[in-house]
C-alpha cells in the first residue's frame, strides 16, 4: 500500500472578476460584504470535495491532520489518510 500522509491539494483563486463587476456596477455592492471570504470558502469546499473523493478512491477509513494555508492567490490543504489494519 502506498503512503497517504501529507497529501497536498492546491487550487488558485481570483476575485478579479468580482471586483471588476463591482467597479462597473457599484450599486450592486450594496449589502454584499465579505465577497472575498465567500469566494475563498467556495474554493475550499471544492478542494474538500476532491479530498473526500480521493479518500473513497483509496478506501481510506479516516481523514486527519488537516492543515489549511491561504495565500493571496492560492489555497493549499494538506491531509493524511488512514486505514485500519486487520
N, CA, C and O atoms as a printed pandas DataFrame, in Angstrom:
     atom_number atom_name residue_name chain_id  residue_number  x_coord  y_coord  z_coord
0              1         N          UNK        A               1    0.839   -1.187    0.000
1              2        CA          UNK        A               1    0.000    0.000    0.000
2              3         C          UNK        A               1    0.877    1.240    0.000
3              4         O          UNK        A               1    1.893    1.295    0.693
4              5         N          UNK        A               2    0.486    2.212   -0.764
5              6        CA          UNK        A               2    1.208    3.479   -0.795
6              7         C          UNK        A               2    0.986    4.238    0.498
7              8         O          UNK        A               2    0.025    3.987    1.226
8              9         N          UNK        A               3    1.872    5.157    0.768
9             10        CA          UNK        A               3    1.683    6.038    1.924
10            11         C          UNK        A               3    0.809    7.208    1.493
11            12         O          UNK        A               3    1.016    7.799    0.433
12            13         N          UNK        A               4   -0.142    7.523    2.309
13            14        CA          UNK        A               4   -1.047    8.629    2.007
14            15         C          UNK        A               4   -0.992    9.660    3.116
15            16         O          UNK        A               4   -2.027   10.149    3.569
16            17         N          UNK        A               5    0.214    9.991    3.556
17            18        CA          UNK        A               5    0.377   11.012    4.577
18            19         C          UNK        A               5    0.790   12.317    3.909
19            20         O          UNK        A               5    1.556   12.328    2.946
20            21         N          UNK        A               6    0.279   13.386    4.430
21            22        CA          UNK        A               6    0.608   14.732    3.964
22            23         C          UNK        A               6    0.395   14.895    2.458
23            24         O          UNK        A               6    1.293   15.334    1.739
24            25         N          UNK        A               7   -0.781   14.543    1.999
25            26        CA          UNK        A               7   -1.151   14.733    0.605
26            27         C          UNK        A               7   -1.671   16.161    0.463
27            28         O          UNK        A               7   -2.584   16.568    1.182
28            29         N          UNK        A               8   -1.086   16.921   -0.469
29            30        CA          UNK        A               8   -1.468   18.329   -0.636
30            31         C          UNK        A               8   -2.414   18.491   -1.817
31            32         O          UNK        A               8   -2.242   17.876   -2.869
32            33         N          UNK        A               9   -3.405   19.327   -1.614
33            34        CA          UNK        A               9   -4.345   19.710   -2.659
34            35         C          UNK        A               9   -4.259   21.224   -2.782
35            36         O          UNK        A               9   -4.442   21.938   -1.796
36            37         N          UNK        A              10   -3.980   21.723   -3.991
37            38        CA          UNK        A              10   -3.839   23.161   -4.204
38            39         C          UNK        A              10   -4.812   23.621   -5.272
39            40         O          UNK        A              10   -5.169   22.879   -6.187
40            41         N          UNK        A              11   -5.228   24.869   -5.125
41            42        CA          UNK        A              11   -6.062   25.475   -6.152
42            43         C          UNK        A              11   -5.880   26.979   -6.095
43            44         O          UNK        A              11   -5.834   27.578   -5.021
44            45         N          UNK        A              12   -5.778   27.575   -7.272
45            46        CA          UNK        A              12   -5.682   29.027   -7.359
46            47         C          UNK        A              12   -7.089   29.609   -7.350
47            48         O          UNK        A              12   -8.051   28.963   -7.766
48            49         N          UNK        A              13   -7.184   30.833   -6.870
49            50        CA          UNK        A              13   -8.464   31.524   -6.919
50            51         C          UNK        A              13   -8.215   32.979   -7.273
51            52         O          UNK        A              13   -7.119   33.502   -7.072
52            53         N          UNK        A              14   -9.224   33.614   -7.792
53            54        CA          UNK        A              14   -9.112   35.018   -8.169
54            55         C          UNK        A              14  -10.448   35.705   -7.926
55            56         O          UNK        A              14  -11.510   35.176   -8.255
56            57         N          UNK        A              15  -10.372   36.879   -7.350
57            58        CA          UNK        A              15  -11.593   37.662   -7.155
58            59         C          UNK        A              15  -11.629   38.841   -8.124
59            60         O          UNK        A              15  -12.415   39.773   -7.951
60            61         N          UNK        A              16  -10.775   38.794   -9.144
61            62        CA          UNK        A              16  -10.696   39.878  -10.121
62            63         C          UNK        A              16  -12.029   40.080  -10.842
63            64         O          UNK        A              16  -12.450   41.216  -11.059
64            65         N          UNK        A              17  -12.689   38.993  -11.211
65            66        CA          UNK        A              17  -13.971   39.097  -11.923
66            67         C          UNK        A              17  -15.004   39.802  -11.045
67            68         O          UNK        A              17  -15.755   40.655  -11.520
68            69         N          UNK        A              18  -15.037   39.442   -9.768
69            70        CA          UNK        A              18  -15.994   40.052   -8.843
70            71         C          UNK        A              18  -15.678   41.528   -8.646
71            72         O          UNK        A              18  -16.581   42.365   -8.648
72            73         N          UNK        A              19  -14.392   41.852   -8.475
73            74        CA          UNK        A              19  -14.004   43.255   -8.297
74            75         C          UNK        A              19  -14.326   44.074   -9.539
75            76         O          UNK        A              19  -14.792   45.207   -9.426
76            77         N          UNK        A              20  -14.082   43.514  -10.726
77            78        CA          UNK        A              20  -14.413   44.216  -11.972
78            79         C          UNK        A              20  -15.916   44.463  -12.084
79            80         O          UNK        A              20  -16.342   45.532  -12.520
80            81         N          UNK        A              21  -16.714   43.474  -11.692
81            82        CA          UNK        A              21  -18.168   43.620  -11.737
82            83         C          UNK        A              21  -18.622   44.758  -10.826
83            84         O          UNK        A              21  -19.441   45.586  -11.225
84            85         N          UNK        A              22  -18.086   44.800   -9.593
85            86        CA          UNK        A              22  -18.498   45.840   -8.655
86            87         C          UNK        A              22  -17.979   47.217   -9.055
87            88         O          UNK        A              22  -18.584   48.225   -8.692
88            89         N          UNK        A              23  -16.874   47.283   -9.792
89            90        CA          UNK        A              23  -16.412   48.575  -10.299
90            91         C          UNK        A              23  -17.327   49.065  -11.411
91            92         O          UNK        A              23  -17.594   50.262  -11.526
92            93         N          UNK        A              24  -17.806   48.135  -12.228
93            94        CA          UNK        A              24  -18.689   48.505  -13.326
94            95         C          UNK        A              24  -20.093   48.847  -12.828
95            96         O          UNK        A              24  -20.740   49.755  -13.351
96            97         N          UNK        A              25  -20.558   48.115  -11.816
97            98        CA          UNK        A              25  -21.887   48.328  -11.242
98            99         C          UNK        A              25  -21.767   48.526   -9.730
99           100         O          UNK        A              25  -22.065   47.605   -8.970
100          101         N          UNK        A              26  -21.339   49.705   -9.280
101          102        CA          UNK        A              26  -21.122   49.905   -7.836
102          103         C          UNK        A              26  -22.402   49.799   -7.005
103          104         O          UNK        A              26  -22.338   49.496   -5.813
104          105         N          UNK        A              27  -23.557   50.043   -7.614
105          106        CA          UNK        A              27  -24.805   49.951   -6.858
106          107         C          UNK        A              27  -25.112   48.509   -6.441
107          108         O          UNK        A              27  -25.857   48.290   -5.487
108          109         N          UNK        A              28  -24.548   47.534   -7.142
109          110        CA          UNK        A              28  -24.768   46.127   -6.805
110          111         C          UNK        A              28  -24.011   45.702   -5.550
111          112         O          UNK        A              28  -24.332   44.680   -4.944
112          113         N          UNK        A              29  -23.009   46.484   -5.160
113          114        CA          UNK        A              29  -22.201   46.121   -3.997
114          115         C          UNK        A              29  -22.947   46.370   -2.691
115          116         O          UNK        A              29  -22.563   45.850   -1.644
116          117         N          UNK        A              30  -23.995   47.151   -2.752
117          118        CA          UNK        A              30  -24.747   47.500   -1.557
118          119         C          UNK        A              30  -25.317   46.241   -0.900
119          120         O          UNK        A              30  -26.058   45.481   -1.524
120          121         N          UNK        A              31  -24.967   46.039    0.347
121          122        CA          UNK        A              31  -25.454   44.892    1.090
122          123         C          UNK        A              31  -24.693   43.606    0.824
123          124         O          UNK        A              31  -25.065   42.554    1.345
124          125         N          UNK        A              32  -23.643   43.665    0.032
125          126        CA          UNK        A              32  -22.865   42.453   -0.282
126          127         C          UNK        A              32  -21.452   42.613    0.257
127          128         O          UNK        A              32  -20.548   43.069   -0.443
128          129         N          UNK        A              33  -21.288   42.238    1.478
129          130        CA          UNK        A              33  -19.977   42.325    2.106
130          131         C          UNK        A              33  -19.345   40.944    2.132
131          132         O          UNK        A              33  -20.017   39.936    1.915
132          133         N          UNK        A              34  -18.084   40.910    2.394
133          134        CA          UNK        A              34  -17.334   39.656    2.554
134          135         C          UNK        A              34  -17.362   38.776    1.310
135          136         O          UNK        A              34  -17.305   37.553    1.434
136          137         N          UNK        A              35  -17.449   39.361    0.113
137          138        CA          UNK        A              35  -17.473   38.529   -1.083
138          139         C          UNK        A              35  -16.140   37.820   -1.294
139          140         O          UNK        A              35  -16.106   36.740   -1.884
140          141         N          UNK        A              36  -15.042   38.407   -0.821
141          142        CA          UNK        A              36  -13.739   37.741   -0.931
142          143         C          UNK        A              36  -13.714   36.497   -0.040
143          144         O          UNK        A              36  -13.254   35.437   -0.464
144          145         N          UNK        A              37  -14.206   36.627    1.182
145          146        CA          UNK        A              37  -14.243   35.481    2.094
146          147         C          UNK        A              37  -15.146   34.374    1.555
147          148         O          UNK        A              37  -14.844   33.191    1.713
148          149         N          UNK        A              38  -16.244   34.754    0.924
149          150        CA          UNK        A              38  -17.156   33.756    0.367
150          151         C          UNK        A              38  -16.515   33.026   -0.809
151          152         O          UNK        A              38  -16.724   31.825   -0.984
152          153         N          UNK        A              39  -15.741   33.739   -1.609
153          154        CA          UNK        A              39  -15.055   33.094   -2.730
154          155         C          UNK        A              39  -14.009   32.101   -2.222
155          156         O          UNK        A              39  -13.867   31.008   -2.770
156          157         N          UNK        A              40  -13.277   32.485   -1.170
157          158        CA          UNK        A              40  -12.297   31.578   -0.561
158          159         C          UNK        A              40  -13.005   30.345   -0.005
159          160         O          UNK        A              40  -12.525   29.223   -0.166
160          161         N          UNK        A              41  -14.140   30.554    0.643
161          162        CA          UNK        A              41  -14.906   29.437    1.198
162          163         C          UNK        A              41  -15.392   28.493    0.093
163          164         O          UNK        A              41  -15.361   27.274    0.263
164          165         N          UNK        A              42  -15.835   29.046   -1.026
165          166        CA          UNK        A              42  -16.292   28.212   -2.144
166          167         C          UNK        A              42  -15.156   27.362   -2.707
167          168         O          UNK        A              42  -15.350   26.188   -3.020
168          169         N          UNK        A              43  -13.965   27.962   -2.835
169          170        CA          UNK        A              43  -12.816   27.214   -3.348
170          171         C          UNK        A              43  -12.423   26.109   -2.369
171          172         O          UNK        A              43  -12.087   25.001   -2.785
172          173         N          UNK        A              44  -12.464   26.409   -1.063
173          174        CA          UNK        A              44  -12.146   25.385   -0.062
174          175         C          UNK        A              44  -13.128   24.221   -0.141
175          176         O          UNK        A              44  -12.728   23.064   -0.008
176          177         N          UNK        A              45  -14.401   24.514   -0.355
177          178        CA          UNK        A              45  -15.395   23.441   -0.484
178          179         C          UNK        A              45  -15.096   22.547   -1.686
179          180         O          UNK        A              45  -15.262   21.329   -1.615
180          181         N          UNK        A              46  -14.655   23.155   -2.791
181          182        CA          UNK        A              46  -14.290   22.361   -3.963
182          183         C          UNK        A              46  -13.087   21.467   -3.674
183          184         O          UNK        A              46  -13.037   20.321   -4.121
184          185         N          UNK        A              47  -12.118   21.996   -2.924
185          186        CA          UNK        A              47  -10.942   21.198   -2.567
186          187         C          UNK        A              47  -11.347   20.052   -1.648
187          188         O          UNK        A              47  -10.899   18.921   -1.836
188          189         N          UNK        A              48  -12.193   20.334   -0.653
189          190        CA          UNK        A              48  -12.633   19.271    0.261
190          191         C          UNK        A              48  -13.411   18.183   -0.479
191          192         O          UNK        A              48  -13.344   17.013   -0.102
192          193         N          UNK        A              49  -14.136   18.551   -1.512
193          194        CA          UNK        A              49  -14.830   17.546   -2.321
194          195         C          UNK        A              49  -13.813   16.619   -2.986
195          196         O          UNK        A              49  -14.013   15.405   -3.030
196          197         N          UNK        A              50  -12.716   17.195   -3.509
197          198        CA          UNK        A              50  -11.652   16.374   -4.104
198          199         C          UNK        A              50  -10.997   15.481   -3.056
199          200         O          UNK        A              50  -10.651   14.335   -3.343
200          201         N          UNK        A              51  -10.827   16.007   -1.834
201          202        CA          UNK        A              51  -10.214   15.235   -0.750
202          203         C          UNK        A              51  -11.074   14.015   -0.418
203          204         O          UNK        A              51  -10.557   12.909   -0.257
204          205         N          UNK        A              52  -12.376   14.223   -0.317
205          206        CA          UNK        A              52  -13.281   13.118    0.018
206          207         C          UNK        A              52  -13.330   12.091   -1.112
207          208         O          UNK        A              52  -13.357   10.888   -0.852
208          209         N          UNK        A              53  -13.342   12.557   -2.373
209          210        CA          UNK        A              53  -13.334   11.621   -3.498
210          211         C          UNK        A              53  -12.059   10.787   -3.509
211          212         O          UNK        A              53  -12.100    9.591   -3.796
212          213         N          UNK        A              54  -10.932   11.412   -3.200
213          214        CA          UNK        A              54   -9.662   10.680   -3.137
214          215         C          UNK        A              54   -9.711    9.640   -2.020
215          216         O          UNK        A              54   -9.230    8.520   -2.198
216          217         N          UNK        A              55  -10.287    9.998   -0.871
217          218        CA          UNK        A              55  -10.427    9.053    0.232
218          219         C          UNK        A              55  -11.275    7.851   -0.147
219          220         O          UNK        A              55  -10.951    6.721    0.218
220          221         N          UNK        A              56  -12.367    8.090   -0.881
221          222        CA          UNK        A              56  -13.203    6.983   -1.357
222          223         C          UNK        A              56  -12.440    6.109   -2.348
223          224         O          UNK        A              56  -12.563    4.884   -2.340
224          225         N          UNK        A              57  -11.653    6.756   -3.199
225          226        CA          UNK        A              57  -10.909    6.035   -4.225
226          227         C          UNK        A              57   -9.888    5.077   -3.616
227          228         O          UNK        A              57   -9.712    3.963   -4.109
228          229         N          UNK        A              58   -9.215    5.502   -2.549
229          230        CA          UNK        A              58   -8.193    4.651   -1.926
230          231         C          UNK        A              58   -8.762    3.838   -0.769
231          232         O          UNK        A              58   -8.033    3.107   -0.098
232          233         N          UNK        A              59  -10.066    3.969   -0.538
233          234        CA          UNK        A              59  -10.772    3.236    0.528
234          235         C          UNK        A              59  -10.189    3.534    1.906
235          236         O          UNK        A              59   -9.926    2.626    2.695
236          237         N          UNK        A              60   -9.993    4.816    2.178
237          238        CA          UNK        A              60   -9.484    5.243    3.487
238          239         C          UNK        A              60  -10.607    5.193    4.515
239          240         O          UNK        A              60  -11.769    5.443    4.196
240          241         N          UNK        A              61  -10.245    4.867    5.754
241          242        CA          UNK        A              61  -11.226    4.829    6.836
242          243         C          UNK        A              61  -11.382    6.182    7.510
243          244         O          UNK        A              61  -12.432    6.479    8.079
244          245         N          UNK        A              62  -10.342    6.999    7.446
245          246        CA          UNK        A              62  -10.358    8.259    8.189
246          247         C          UNK        A              62   -9.464    9.278    7.490
247          248         O          UNK        A              62   -8.465    8.921    6.865
248          249         N          UNK        A              63   -9.834   10.535    7.604
249          250        CA          UNK        A              63   -9.015   11.642    7.112
250          251         C          UNK        A              63   -8.629   12.467    8.326
251          252         O          UNK        A              63   -9.488   12.843    9.124
252          253         N          UNK        A              64   -7.354   12.748    8.466
253          254        CA          UNK        A              64   -6.906   13.504    9.634
254          255         C          UNK        A              64   -5.761   14.433    9.304
255          256         O          UNK        A              64   -5.332   14.533    8.154
256          257         N          UNK        A              65   -5.270   15.112   10.324
257          258        CA          UNK        A              65   -4.158   16.057   10.192
258          259         C          UNK        A              65   -4.418   17.069    9.079
259          260         O          UNK        A              65   -3.598   17.231    8.175
260          261         N          UNK        A              66   -5.543   17.735    9.147
261          262        CA          UNK        A              66   -5.924   18.695    8.116
262          263         C          UNK        A              66   -5.263   20.036    8.421
263          264         O          UNK        A              66   -5.412   20.583    9.513
264          265         N          UNK        A              67   -4.524   20.556    7.430
265          266        CA          UNK        A              67   -3.864   21.856    7.572
266          267         C          UNK        A              67   -4.240   22.715    6.374
267          268         O          UNK        A              67   -4.036   22.321    5.226
268          269         N          UNK        A              68   -4.792   23.893    6.653
269          270        CA          UNK        A              68   -5.177   24.817    5.590
270          271         C          UNK        A              68   -4.197   25.978    5.559
271          272         O          UNK        A              68   -3.789   26.496    6.599
272          273         N          UNK        A              69   -3.827   26.377    4.345
273          274        CA          UNK        A              69   -2.961   27.538    4.174
274          275         C          UNK        A              69   -3.535   28.369    3.033
275          276         O          UNK        A              69   -3.704   27.878    1.917
276          277         N          UNK        A              70   -3.831   29.626    3.325
277          278        CA          UNK        A              70   -4.406   30.517    2.328
278          279         C          UNK        A              70   -3.438   31.657    2.066
279          280         O          UNK        A              70   -3.059   32.386    2.983
280          281         N          UNK        A              71   -3.042   31.804    0.819
281          282        CA          UNK        A              71   -2.208   32.927    0.405
282          283         C          UNK        A              71   -3.065   33.818   -0.495
283          284         O          UNK        A              71   -4.190   33.445   -0.829
284          285         N          UNK        A              72   -2.564   34.973   -0.889
285          286        CA          UNK        A              72   -3.408   35.875   -1.690
286          287         C          UNK        A              72   -3.941   35.296   -3.002
287          288         O          UNK        A              72   -4.970   35.760   -3.494
288          289         N          UNK        A              73   -3.271   34.300   -3.581
289          290        CA          UNK        A              73   -3.749   33.755   -4.849
290          291         C          UNK        A              73   -3.908   32.240   -4.852
291          292         O          UNK        A              73   -4.325   31.669   -5.860
292          293         N          UNK        A              74   -3.584   31.583   -3.746
293          294        CA          UNK        A              74   -3.561   30.125   -3.739
294          295         C          UNK        A              74   -4.055   29.586   -2.401
295          296         O          UNK        A              74   -3.806   30.182   -1.353
296          297         N          UNK        A              75   -4.749   28.467   -2.442
297          298        CA          UNK        A              75   -5.189   27.776   -1.230
298          299         C          UNK        A              75   -4.597   26.375   -1.270
299          300         O          UNK        A              75   -4.712   25.669   -2.271
300          301         N          UNK        A              76   -3.963   25.980   -0.169
301          302        CA          UNK        A              76   -3.384   24.648   -0.053
302          303         C          UNK        A              76   -3.967   23.973    1.177
303          304         O          UNK        A              76   -3.958   24.541    2.268
304          305         N          UNK        A              77   -4.473   22.763    1.000
305          306        CA          UNK        A              77   -4.966   21.963    2.117
306          307         C          UNK        A              77   -4.189   20.648    2.099
307          308         O          UNK        A              77   -4.172   19.934    1.097
308          309         N          UNK        A              78   -3.551   20.346    3.222
309          310        CA          UNK        A              78   -2.764   19.126    3.360
310          311         C          UNK        A              78   -3.482   18.193    4.329
311          312         O          UNK        A              78   -3.860   18.599    5.428
312          313         N          UNK        A              79   -3.667   16.947    3.916
313          314        CA          UNK        A              79   -4.368   15.967    4.749
314          315         C          UNK        A              79   -3.593   14.651    4.768
315          316         O          UNK        A              79   -2.723   14.409    3.931
316          317         N          UNK        A              80   -3.927   13.817    5.732
317          318        CA          UNK        A              80   -3.406   12.451    5.801
318          319         C          UNK        A              80   -4.593   11.497    5.820
319          320         O          UNK        A              80   -5.590   11.736    6.502
320          321         N          UNK        A              81   -4.468   10.419    5.065
321          322        CA          UNK        A              81   -5.494    9.383    5.028
322          323         C          UNK        A              81   -5.034    8.212    5.887
323          324         O          UNK        A              81   -3.847    7.885    5.919
324          325         N          UNK        A              82   -5.970    7.589    6.576
325          326        CA          UNK        A              82   -5.644    6.467    7.442
326          327         C          UNK        A              82   -6.532    5.281    7.111
327          328         O          UNK        A              82   -7.700    5.440    6.756
328          329         N          UNK        A              83   -5.954    4.073    7.235
329          330        CA          UNK        A              83   -6.698    2.831    7.047
330          331         C          UNK        A              83   -6.526    1.965    8.277
331          332         O          UNK        A              83   -5.484    1.996    8.931
332          333         N          UNK        A              84   -7.563    1.185    8.590
333          334        CA          UNK        A              84   -7.453    0.207    9.677
334          335         C          UNK        A              84   -6.661   -0.990    9.165
335          336         O          UNK        A              84   -6.798   -1.395    8.011
336          337         N          UNK        A              85   -5.842   -1.539   10.029
337          338        CA          UNK        A              85   -5.091   -2.742    9.668
338          339         C          UNK        A              85   -5.768   -3.939   10.307
339          340         O          UNK        A              85   -5.950   -3.984   11.524
340          341         N          UNK        A              86   -6.136   -4.898    9.492
341          342        CA          UNK        A              86   -6.703   -6.127   10.031
342          343         C          UNK        A              86   -8.131   -6.187    9.958
343          344         O          UNK        A              86   -8.730   -7.175   10.381
